[in-house]
Amino acid sequence: MSVCLGKPATVLAQGHKTAGPEASRAPSRLEKATSAVISSTISYRAALERVLAIHERELARRTDLAELRQDLYERGVLSKREFEEGQQALNDARKNVEDTQRAMAEADRMLSEARMAEALARLTPLARGGYEETPGLVRYNGTGAWSLTHDLGRLQQFFASRFGRALPISALGQTPLHDRMGFDHRNALDVAVHPDSPEGRALMDYLRAAGIPFIAAWGAVPGSTSGAHIHVGQPSPRFTAQGCCR
């Protein structure tokens, strides 16, 4: 999950509450742990960006060579073995780019989760039925029981009937990323919709009407939609500082 530093662009409901300035206090153990994860993940992602640039240059070079080899092979100048070796090198270069991009996407998700945990650690728990907006974050402590096993179907049905497409789930229950981060995500799911989008607003209205708890976040990077999503269920508990970026 994620949180940016900007204020939500849309007022999501009437009667919302915005948190006031916090009293000066020492950071909690959870805040310190999440801050360490955030710092490590930012460094890790920056390294991946440099690696990606190298792989992209190599892919461009291999693409040009493949086109040349194709022409030579068709003219009978290049053997089939040499042509196939060139194609394999091109495929390897493409895979390196794709693997690095996937690693960067995971780093973004990890950063989002840590920033969400850091933001929530600074806030006081909500009373049952409580609703609150803070910069980059909206949370609602539902009044009804929520079970991923029993209630996912009706949530999917609502979204499909309203928007004509499947609910875009980015994390269903516990995932390897949540294991790595030390979050208990077994009874939650993340939906990859921007809170300001028509889908996001409709989903939050539905969840609130149904008494289902949720957290909406505006993204990992200020001014960017990266990581913006809606977490359905109670906040993922039991964070532990599990080293990251291994």
Helices and strands as residue ranges (DSSP letters): H 29-74, H 80-121, E 131-134, E 137-140, H 148-163, E 169-172, H 176-181, E 189-191, H 198-210, E 214-217, E 229-232
